[in-house]
Amino acid sequence: MRLAKRKLEQETRNTILNRNDPSAKSVFDAVKADDSVAKEIAESFGNYLGRALANLAAVIDPSIFVIGGGVIKSRRDSS
C-alpha cells in the first residue's frame, strides 16, 4: 500500500479513501464507487503487478500464479 499512501500524500482532489490508512480492499472498493484517485492508484498497481508477473514468468516459467490479499477480497465481495 506504499503506492496508495504516496499518491494520497500528494493528492489534492477529493477522494473517499482514508488518507492515513488505505488498504488494497478500500482502494478497489473506491474504484467500484467511481473514485478517480482510486482508479489511478489501481491502474498503477496493475501496471506494476503485470510487469512483475511478466518478469517472473520469463525467469521461472510457472504454470500458475496465485494472488491473494486485499485484491482477492475486493473481488470476492463484488460477487
N, C-alpha and C positions, 0 to 999 in steps of 0.2 A: 504494500500500500504506500510505499515511498513515492511512487509516481503520483498518486492521488494527493498526498499531502503536499508535495512540491507544487503541483498545479494549483491547489486551493490556497496556498500561501501567496501566490502571485495573482490570483483571480479577483477581479473587481465586480464581475457580473453576479447577479443573484443566482443562488442555487439551493436546492433542497438538501444538499449534502451537509453533514456535520463537518464543519471545517477543522475541528480539533481531533476527531477520531473517526475518519472514514474507514469503511470495510469494503471488501470486494462485493459482498451482498448488497450493501447500501448503494454502491455505485451502480450496479446492474438494476436494482430496484428504481433508482433515479432515471436510468436510461429508459425503462419502461414507462416512466411518468413524463417522458419527453424533455428531460433536463438537458440543456445544450452543453453545460460544463461536464456533466457525467458522460455524455456521448463522446466528447473529446477525450476524456480520460480512458474510456473503454476502447476507443479506436487506437489510442497509443498503446494501451496494454495488448490489444490484439496484434498489433504490428510487432511488438517485442516478443510476444509468445510465439507468433508464427515464425519469426526469424530464428528464435532459439530452437524450436522443434525441427525446423528445416536443417539447421546445422547439426543438431544431434542425430537426425535421421541419416545425414550424409556420412557421419562418422561411425555409428554403431548399427545402422540399418535395423531398427526394431520392427517387430511385426505389429505392434500396437502401442499407443500412448494412452495412459490413464491419467485423467485430470480430475482433481478433487478440490475441496475447499469451498470458498465463497462463490467461485464461478459456477460450480455444480449446484450449490444450494440455491442460487438465484434461478437457475433453470428448473429445478425441481418444484420450486414454489409457483412457477408460472403455469404448470400443467393442470 
